[in-house]
Amino acid sequence: MTMTLNQKITSPGIYQLTADEYHADPVAGGSLSSTGARKLLDPSCPALFKHWRDNPEEHKPHYDFGQAAHAHLLGIGRPIHVIDAGDYKKKAAQEERDEAYAANEIPLLSEQWETVDAMVAQLRAHPVANALFDPENGAPEQTIVWRDRRTGVACRAMLDWTPNRGNGRLIVPDYKTTARAVDPRSLEKTLAEHGLHQQGAWNLDAVQAAGLTGDLDPAFLLVFQSKVAPFLVNVVQIDPHALMWGDLLNQEARATYAHCTRTGRWPGYEHVTSIDLPRYTVRQLEDAQEAGDLTRYSDRKQAAA
């Protein structure tokens, strides 16, 4: 059952929320999202997570493009306001942009809008990606709230697309725009850098907790699209071992959140740690030594002796 928010959420379920409502944490007593889970763990720490949670980030204009692509593809979210200008150098364009923000719209320059429109057209022409976001078989931006059985932590996830429950395997897609190439090697770096293996495991937990999966294990697919022409699309499935690591990290984050919430302590970097040079620097130094580029000092010492 899908419910609309009119007060703080007190029970697990599927809710229809705006992005602002979701990010403000609508759950009574507080909850943990996938983004928050990643901010709790190394290289971040609980103190940084708490600061991020208690001090909402100001709007960053570079998010507008991705939000507009999602809104145009999914048919939900803030309205897109197209500004007939090539840049924001003129005062009139600046004022129109600010008015759009004030009206809770996404401002896009005309060229940006043309790019977003072309991207969505390209995705709709992709046989797999188009089927994953079929309006006949699902709904966009549903929020699932559940309680983790191990820790008791309240969790939340806003899915780009929640498929209807059927007789087959539930497939949960997530749309990502990227300035990088979308070949497999490039996407492996994106996966690691942004913790998408954790997001995948988190979203799979969400649909299972919501009872959407039936007897078959659900699948999580990332639909990557390049923001550069020809706006290539690549639909990828995360390797099960990567999802396993994501699940372990999520468990660690939930346990950390539970402990910090219970004790009221959100520690930073409190212990003396040992650090080394990055591996690539060590390799560069080893190569230089092997090539004889690091022998001058030792040669001078021997000559002096």
C-alpha positions in Angstrom: 0.0 0.0 0.0 1.3 3.5 -0.9 0.6 6.3 1.5 1.1 10.1 1.3 2.9 11.8 4.1 0.9 14.1 6.3 2.9 13.6 9.6 6.0 11.8 10.7 6.1 8.1 9.6 5.8 5.7 12.5 5.4 2.4 10.8 7.1 0.4 7.9 5.5 0.7 4.5 5.7 2.3 1.1 5.1 6.0 0.9 4.7 8.6 -1.8 7.0 11.5 -0.8 8.7 14.4 -2.5 12.4 14.4 -2.6 12.5 17.3 -0.1 10.3 15.3 2.4 12.5 12.2 1.9 15.8 14.0 2.5 14.5 15.8 5.5 14.1 12.3 7.1 10.3 11.9 7.6 10.6 9.0 10.1 9.7 9.5 13.7 12.9 9.1 15.8 15.2 9.3 12.8 16.2 6.8 10.2 19.2 5.9 8.1 19.4 6.1 4.3 21.9 4.6 1.9 23.7 7.9 1.5 23.9 8.3 5.3 25.2 4.7 5.7 28.1 5.5 3.3 28.8 8.8 5.2 29.2 6.8 8.5 32.0 4.7 7.3 35.6 5.2 6.3 36.9 7.4 4.8 34.2 9.4 6.5 33.3 9.0 10.2 30.2 9.4 12.5 31.1 13.0 13.4 31.0 14.0 9.7 27.8 12.1 9.3 26.1 13.9 12.2 27.3 17.3 10.9 25.9 16.4 7.5 22.6 15.2 9.0 22.2 18.3 11.2 23.3 20.8 8.6 21.4 20.2 5.3 23.5 21.1 2.3 22.6 24.2 0.3 21.4 23.7 -3.2 24.2 23.1 -5.7 23.4 24.1 -9.3 25.4 21.3 -10.8 22.7 18.9 -9.4 20.1 20.5 -11.7 21.0 18.6 -14.8 20.8 15.2 -13.2 17.6 16.0 -11.4 16.0 17.3 -14.6 17.0 14.1 -16.5 15.4 12.0 -13.7 12.3 14.1 -13.8 11.9 14.0 -17.5 12.5 10.2 -17.7 10.4 9.2 -14.7 7.6 11.8 -15.1 7.8 12.9 -11.5 9.6 15.5 -9.4 10.0 19.3 -9.7 8.9 20.9 -12.9 11.6 21.8 -15.4 11.8 25.5 -16.3 13.6 26.1 -19.6 15.4 29.5 -19.9 15.9 30.8 -23.4 19.5 31.7 -23.0 23.0 30.3 -23.6 24.4 31.2 -20.2 23.7 33.2 -17.1 25.8 36.2 -17.9 22.8 38.5 -18.4 20.8 39.7 -15.5 17.5 38.7 -17.1 18.6 35.0 -17.3 19.9 35.2 -13.7 16.6 36.6 -12.5 14.6 33.9 -14.4 16.8 31.2 -12.8 16.2 32.6 -9.3 12.5 32.8 -9.9 12.5 29.2 -11.0 14.3 28.2 -7.8 11.8 30.2 -5.7 8.9 28.4 -7.4 10.6 25.0 -6.7 11.3 24.4 -10.3 14.5 23.1 -12.0 16.0 25.8 -14.2 17.8 24.7 -17.4 19.3 26.7 -20.1 17.9 25.9 -23.5 20.9 23.9 -24.6 20.8 21.9 -21.4 17.2 21.1 -22.0 17.9 20.0 -25.5 20.5 17.6 -24.1 18.2 16.2 -21.4 15.5 15.7 -24.0 17.9 13.9 -26.4 19.2 11.7 -23.6 15.7 10.5 -22.6 14.9 9.9 -26.3 18.0 7.8 -26.6 17.2 5.8 -23.4 13.6 5.2 -24.6 15.1 3.7 -27.8 17.2 1.3 -25.7 15.2 -2.0 -25.6 16.3 -3.0 -22.1 16.4 0.4 -20.4 13.0 1.4 -21.8 11.4 -1.8 -20.6 12.8 -1.3 -17.1 11.0 2.1 -16.8 7.7 1.0 -18.4 4.9 3.1 -16.7 2.6 0.0 -17.2 4.8 -2.0 -14.8 5.8 0.2 -12.0 5.9 3.6 -10.3 8.6 6.2 -9.8 10.2 7.5 -6.6 8.5 5.4 -4.0 9.9 5.5 -0.5 10.2 2.3 1.5 10.6 2.5 5.3 11.5 -0.6 7.3 13.3 -1.6 10.5 16.5 -3.6 10.3 16.1 -6.9 12.2 19.7 -7.1 13.4 20.0 -3.7 14.9 16.5 -2.3 15.2 17.6 0.7 13.1 14.8 2.4 11.1 15.9 2.5 7.4 14.6 4.3 4.4 15.1 4.2 0.6 13.7 6.2 -2.2 13.8 4.0 -5.3 14.0 5.6 -8.8 11.5 2.9 -9.9 9.5 0.4 -8.0 8.3 -2.4 -10.2 4.8 -4.0 -9.7 5.0 -7.3 -7.9 4.4 -10.1 -10.4 5.0 -13.8 -10.7 8.6 -13.4 -12.0 11.8 -12.1 -10.5 11.6 -8.5 -9.3 14.0 -6.2 -11.1 14.8 -2.9 -9.4 16.5 -0.4 -11.8 18.3 2.8 -10.8 19.1 5.6 -13.3 22.5 7.3 -13.2 23.8 10.1 -15.5 27.5 10.4 -15.7 30.1 12.6 -17.4 32.4 9.6 -17.6 32.3 7.0 -20.3 29.9 4.1 -19.7 32.2 1.2 -20.8 32.6 -1.5 -18.2 36.1 -0.5 -17.0 35.0 3.1 -16.4 31.9 2.0 -14.6 33.8 -0.2 -12.3 35.6 2.9 -11.0 32.3 4.7 -10.7 30.9 1.8 -8.7 33.7 1.9 -6.2 34.0 5.6 -5.9 30.3 6.2 -5.2 29.6 3.1 -3.2 27.0 1.9 -5.6 27.5 -1.7 -4.4 26.2 -0.5 -1.1 23.2 1.3 -2.6 22.4 -1.8 -4.6 22.4 -4.0 -1.5 20.4 -1.4 0.4 17.7 -1.1 -2.2 17.4 -4.9 -2.4 16.9 -5.0 1.4 14.2 -2.4 1.0 12.1 -4.3 -1.5 12.5 -7.6 0.4 11.5 -5.9 3.7 8.4 -4.4 1.9 7.4 -7.9 0.8 7.6 -7.1 -2.9 9.8 -10.0 -4.0 7.9 -13.2 -3.6 9.9 -16.4 -3.6 12.7 -15.3 -6.0 15.7 -13.1 -5.0 15.3 -9.7 -6.6 17.9 -8.2 -8.9 19.3 -4.6 -8.9 20.3 -3.0 -12.2 22.1 0.3 -12.8 21.1 2.1 -15.9 24.0 4.4 -16.7 23.8 7.1 -19.4 26.5 9.4 -20.6 25.8 13.1 -20.6 27.9 13.5 -23.7 26.6 12.7 -27.2 25.7 10.2 -28.5 24.3 9.7 -24.9 25.1 6.0 -24.7 23.2 3.8 -22.3 24.7 0.8 -20.5 22.5 -1.4 -18.3 24.7 -3.3 -15.8 24.2 -5.8 -13.0 26.5 -5.6 -10.0 28.5 -8.8 -9.4 27.2 -10.8 -6.5 30.5 -10.6 -4.6 30.4 -6.8 -4.8 26.8 -6.8 -3.5 28.1 -9.1 -0.7 30.7 -6.5 0.3 28.0 -3.8 0.0 25.8 -5.7 2.4 28.6 -6.1 4.9 29.3 -2.4 4.8 25.7 -1.6 5.2 25.5 -3.9 8.3 28.5 -2.1 9.8 26.9 1.3 9.1 23.6 0.2 10.8 25.5 -1.1 13.8 27.5 2.1 14.0 24.4 4.2 13.7 22.7 2.2 16.5 25.6 2.5 18.8 26.1 6.2 18.3 22.3 6.8 18.7 22.3 4.8 21.9 25.3 6.4 23.4 24.9 9.9 22.0 28.5 9.9 20.9 29.4 10.5 17.2 33.2 10.1 17.2 35.7 11.5 14.7 39.2 10.3 14.2 40.1 9.7 17.9 43.0 7.2 17.7 46.5 7.5 16.4 46.6 5.8 13.0 49.4 4.6 10.8 49.5 5.7 7.2 51.7 4.9 4.3 52.3 6.3 0.9 49.6 5.5 -1.7 50.3 2.3 -3.7 50.7 4.1 -6.9 53.4 6.4 -5.3 55.2 3.3 -4.0 55.2 1.8 -7.5 56.5 5.0 -9.0 59.4 5.1 -6.5 60.2 1.4 -7.0 60.3 1.9 -10.8 62.6 4.9 -10.3 64.9 2.9 -8.0 65.0 0.0 -10.5 65.8 2.4 -13.3 68.7 3.8 -11.3 67.1 7.2 -10.8 67.5 7.1 -7.0 71.2 6.2 -6.8 72.8 9.7 -6.8 72.6 10.2 -3.0 74.0 6.7 -2.2 76.8 7.3 -4.7 77.7 10.6 -3.1 77.8 8.9 0.4 80.1 6.2 -0.9 82.4 8.8 -2.6 82.6 10.8 0.7 83.5 7.7 2.6 
